[in-house]
Amino acid sequence: MATIPFIGPPGAGRSANYSSSRTVNLYLEPGTGKTPAMLVGTPGMTAPWITLTGGGLRGMYQFNDTTAIMVCGPRVFAVSDAGVATRIGTVANDGHPVQITDNGTDIAIASAGNLYALTATGTAATLLLTGIGSVDYIDDHFIATELDTGNFVWSDVVSTTFDPLNIQATNGAPDQMVGVIVARRTILFFCTKSIEQWYDSGGTDNPFSRIDGAFFEVGCASRGSIAEIDGVFWLGRNDKGGGSVWTLSGGVPKIISTPAVEHAIAQWPDLSDAEAFTYSQEGHAFYVISSTSGNETWAYDITTGQWHQRAWLNPVTGTLDRIRASCHVYFAGRNLVGDRETGDVYEYDLETYADNGNPLPAIRACETLQSELQMQRNFSFQLDVDTGVGIETGQGEDPQAMLRYSKDGGQTWSSSIWRTLGRLGDYGRRVIWHRIGGGRRVVLEVTITDPVKRNITGAYIT
């Protein structure tokens, strides 16, 4: 049998003839095993760790080792590491993500154009300011951005008081503020056409100053897309165009999205409703961005520099929609994610192969197999995948892999052909399909939906 290039990132873009490859709910895991890399299933969502009330989760934040702050619709909860929730306030709700930070005592939340202050043991939120887009914290000061202006404001030292004179314009370009984030003691102001980096210079009247030369003519398309982990990431735009994902590399903006990813983003009706979160797990750090209007999710593996798609299988429509997870916090020793529509908080778990009991499909379509557009004969296809992974009883007792193939480069597809991955302990099982129809441009796509391990090492044909 001959090895085929089955392991890889998605490449489908503007031309299916060029590439029809897909990688959904699988990511690349490089190593020193029998192949340079394998495909590993993305984490599933456990049964809810805790369920809050009020609507969908809009933000989660670790306040200290024993308390997390979670915003569910308009309601704000302090959640203990034992999973006990106490309501501590109410904020305005526009359905979009909130920004949460703290100064060690007070918690600041930017929500629906307002800035609020709370305490983890309080019972109500105090409205501090209106016309606010986002908030963060550095050196005893809260920093907030004003909507529809190029201004930011800051609080007094270790205080929730904002003096009316504590205001400054980021006037490197005549544009408007989108958001702010503090990363590695640098303040990054994201505007519609530019980014400015500031720092705490220790001034008496104005403690903040722009870093010389740290002005970049690339803006941000969505406040919700700004996230930080091993760097800062966002969905970018400027007066030349938009729809690329950027990061700061060596202090300089750099595009990390591929043409295939940017083609997908170009189909989103509205870039401003993009939302993102970051998390790390077993040596990988991920930036996960979803579009509400585009109903799609993509994830960038910062560790490997590769993209993959993520999806939730809608049980009503049978379609692949954007994932349910809307926000993340690492708390109580768990990677917790909040449901975008309900108050459910799940654990993101690599040993869970379902989304709260619903199927979590893993899909890989390889690059087109062709030989100078000559007609290829029928062949056998064998998948190198973990076998003998069936569970004792129920769905997945005899887990299946489903293969469909295209003879015309992904334009049309065959019906699915099922093969068992082996019942529990059947480690010698071969996952092989015979007499696959040949063609001039052959694409093979494998899907696994049973709640079992789905590590794919390679593939072969005769």
C-alpha positions, 0 to 999 in steps of 0.5 A, spaced: 500 500 500 502 507 498 501 512 503 497 518 501 497 525 504 491 524 509 494 528 515 494 536 514 490 542 515 484 545 511 486 548 505 479 549 501 478 556 499 476 559 493 477 553 488 474 546 490 479 544 484 485 546 487 483 544 494 477 540 497 481 538 504 477 539 510 479 539 518 473 539 522 474 538 530 481 535 529 487 538 530 495 537 528 499 534 534 506 533 531 511 528 535 516 523 534 512 517 532 511 513 526 509 519 522 511 526 523 504 528 526 497 525 527 490 528 528 487 529 535 480 530 536 478 537 539 475 537 546 468 535 548 463 538 553 462 534 559 455 535 562 454 541 565 459 543 571 454 548 573 448 551 570 446 559 571 440 563 570 439 569 565 441 567 558 447 565 555 454 566 558 457 572 556 464 572 560 467 568 565 473 571 569 478 568 575 477 573 580 482 569 585 483 562 586 477 560 589 472 565 586 470 566 578 466 571 576 461 569 570 456 574 566 449 570 564 445 574 560 444 580 565 446 577 571 453 577 574 455 571 579 460 569 583 462 562 583 466 558 588 471 552 586 466 547 589 461 550 583 456 554 588 453 560 585 451 567 588 448 572 584 452 579 586 449 584 581 445 586 574 448 589 568 445 591 561 445 586 556 446 587 549 447 579 548 455 581 546 461 579 550 463 583 556 470 585 559 471 583 566 477 585 570 479 587 577 484 591 582 484 586 587 478 588 591 473 591 586 471 588 579 470 592 573 465 590 568 464 593 561 457 591 558 452 594 553 456 600 553 456 601 560 462 600 566 460 597 572 463 596 579 462 590 583 465 586 589 465 578 589 461 578 596 456 584 594 449 584 592 449 589 586 453 593 581 454 600 581 454 604 574 460 608 573 460 610 566 456 610 560 458 610 553 464 605 555 466 600 550 471 596 554 476 595 560 482 593 563 487 594 568 494 596 569 498 599 575 492 600 580 488 603 575 482 601 571 483 603 563 476 604 559 475 606 552 470 611 550 465 609 544 465 613 538 471 617 540 478 616 540 479 617 547 480 613 553 479 614 561 482 611 567 480 611 574 484 614 581 489 609 584 486 603 587 479 606 586 473 605 582 472 613 581 474 616 574 475 623 575 473 627 569 480 630 568 482 623 567 481 623 559 486 622 554 486 621 546 489 616 542 490 621 536 495 617 532 490 617 527 483 620 526 479 614 528 475 611 533 476 606 539 474 599 538 477 596 545 483 595 550 487 590 552 493 590 557 498 584 555 505 584 558 505 591 561 503 594 555 497 597 553 494 596 546 489 601 544 485 598 538 481 603 533 478 602 527 484 603 523 490 603 527 493 600 533 497 604 539 501 601 544 502 605 551 505 604 557 505 607 565 510 612 564 509 614 572 506 622 570 503 625 575 497 628 571 497 623 566 500 616 568 500 614 561 504 615 555 505 612 547 511 608 546 515 611 541 514 608 534 509 603 536 503 606 532 501 601 526 496 602 521 492 596 522 485 596 526 480 592 529 473 589 526 470 587 532 471 588 539 469 581 541 475 578 537 481 581 541 484 576 546 490 574 549 494 568 550 502 567 548 500 574 544 495 578 542 490 576 537 484 580 533 480 580 527 483 586 523 481 591 518 483 598 515 482 603 510 485 598 505 481 592 507 479 587 512 478 580 514 484 577 516 486 575 523 492 578 526 497 577 532 503 581 535 510 578 533 516 581 536 511 588 537 509 588 530 502 586 527 503 580 523 497 576 519 496 569 521 490 567 517 491 563 511 488 564 504 483 558 506 481 561 512 480 568 509 476 566 504 471 563 509 471 569 513 469 573 507 463 569 507 461 572 514 456 577 513 458 582 518 465 582 521 463 586 527 459 580 531 466 576 531 467 573 538 473 569 540 476 566 546 483 563 548 485 557 552 491 552 553 491 544 554 496 539 553 501 543 550 497 547 545 494 554 546 488 556 541 485 562 539 478 560 537 474 565 533 466 565 531 462 569 527 454 570 529 452 572 522 456 567 519 455 561 524 462 558 523 468 557 528 475 557 526 481 555 531 488 557 530 493 553 534 498 557 536 503 552 538 503 549 531 501 555 527 496 551 524 488 552 523 482 548 523 475 548 523 470 547 529 463 545 529 457 543 533 452 538 530 445 542 530 440 536 532 434 540 530 437 541 523 443 536 522 447 542 520 454 544 522 453 550 526 458 555 530 460 552 537 456 552 543 462 555 547 462 563 547 467 564 553 472 560 557 476 561 564 481 556 567 478 555 574 478 550 579 483 546 575 478 545 569 478 549 562 471 551 563 467 554 557 460 557 557 454 556 553 452 562 548 445 560 549 443 557 556 446 558 563 450 551 562 458 551 564 461 545 561 468 543 562 472 542 555 475 535 556 480 531 551 477 525 554 470 527 552 468 525 545 461 529 545 458 535 546 454 535 552 451 528 550 450 530 543 455 528 537 461 531 536 463 529 529 470 529 527 471 530 519 477 530 515 477 530 507 484 529 504 487 533 498 485 531 491 489 525 489 490 525 482 495 523 477 496 528 471 488 528 470 489 521 468 483 516 470 485 512 476 482 505 477 478 503 483 482 502 489 482 500 496 483 505 502 485 503 509 485 508 515 490 508 520 486 510 526 486 508 534 482 501 534 478 497 539 476 504 542 468 502 543 465 503 549 462 498 554 454 499 552 450 504 548 452 509 543 459 507 541 459 500 543 461 498 536 464 505 533 464 506 526 468 511 521 464 513 515 467 514 508 465 518 502 469 519 496 468 524 490 471 523 483 471 530 481 475 534 486 469 535 491 464 537 487 459 531 488 460 525 493 458 518 494 454 515 499 457 514 506 460 507 507 461 505 514 466 501 517 467 499 524 473 502 529 473 495 533 469 494 539 473 495 546 479 491 546 479 489 538 486 493 537 488 489 531 482 491 527 483 493 520 479 499 518 479 498 510 474 500 504 475 496 498 473 498 491 473 505 492 471 508 485 476 511 481 476 518 478 481 523 475 480 528 481 479 523 487 478 526 494 476 522 500 473 524 507 472 520 513 467 522 519 467 519 526 461 521 530 461 516 535 463 518 542 470 514 542 477 516 541 479 519 534 486 519 533 488 519 526 495 517 524 495 516 517 492 513 510 494 508 505 491 506 498 493 500 493 
